[in-house]
Amino acid sequence: MPDSKVEAFLSPEEEKEVVEAIRQAEKNTSGEIRVHIEGSSDKDSFDRAQELFHDLKMDETRDANGVLIYIAVQDRTFVIYGDKGINEVVPDTFWDDTKDVIQAHFKKGNFKQGIVDGILKAGEELKEHFPYKDNDTNELSNEVSKS
């Protein structure tokens, strides 16, 4: 049975806006962005994000440039997890701007806008290191996954 807090976190309309933001962000980069929402986890949020990254087959992209935005609603936490291809070429502070954008909106209760702005910011960051190429394909679903 789906967690009601997870289902209520984004309305169907807001979820469509998140998917559209992913589509927009991926137009400029070969990077792949996904959002996963769940109620809570008994694991450390970073470890859980890493586990989901693998479960969602995000570690199988051609350029190892997938990004997962993992949100645990009841734990009130989120993680931005990037694949090794990204982390090998970007500075350590690469994801701080994206995290700050999301966090600022989340603190105000603007969850959808935080996710959308975070996706677009991540897309901008990815574009610098993984620009879109003519032969790029959308390797992963843009749909929001939930558990």
Stockholm file with secondary structure:
# STOCKHOLM 1.0

chainA/1-147         MPDSKVEAFLSPEEEKEVVEAIRQAEKNTSGEIRVHIEGSSDKDSFDRAQELFHDLKMDETRDANGVLIYIAVQDRTFVIYGDKGINEVVPDTFWDDTKDVIQAHFKKGNFKQGIVDGILKAGEELKEHFPYKDNDTNELSNEVSKS
#=GR chainA/1-147 SS CCCHHHHHHSCHHHHHHHHHHHHHHHTSBSCEEEEEEESCCSSCHHHHHHHHHHHTTGGGCTTSCEEEEEEETTTTEEEEEECHHHHTTSCTTTTHHHHHHHHHHHHTTCHHHHHHHHHHHHHHHHHHHSBCCTTCCCCSCCSCEEC
#=GC SS_cons         CCCHHHHHHSCHHHHHHHHHHHHHHHTSBSCEEEEEEESCCSSCHHHHHHHHHHHTTGGGCTTSCEEEEEEETTTTEEEEEECHHHHTTSCTTTTHHHHHHHHHHHHTTCHHHHHHHHHHHHHHHHHHHSBCCTTCCCCSCCSCEEC
//
